């Protein structure tokens, strides 16, 4: 199933999709979310920050 940029993954499916990421993909996604969270775009930044914290808590650090 392909998703365009306007498609949002329902919250209940997000965990399942994250389980399919490789460790490298997870770190790439974490960096992207941290960048978006730092932009200060109100709700989008808050949501990106929440996802970044959740991913960071579930994956080993890069170092």
C-alpha positions, 0 to 999 in steps of 0.5 A, a space after each residue: 500500500 503506497 502513501 502520498 505525503 497527505 496520508 496520515 498513518 492512524 495512531 494504532 498502526 504507527 507502532 506496527 510500522 515503526 517495528 518494521 524499520 531497520 536501526 539505520 532507518 530509525 535513527 534517520 527518522 529520529 533525526 528528521 523528527 528532532 529537526 521538525 520538533 525544533 522548528 516551532 511549528 506549534 502542533 506539528 513540532 509537539 507531535 514530532 517531539 513526542 514521536 522523537 522521544 518515543 523512538 529514542 526510548 526504543 532504539 539503541 543510541 548510535 554511539 
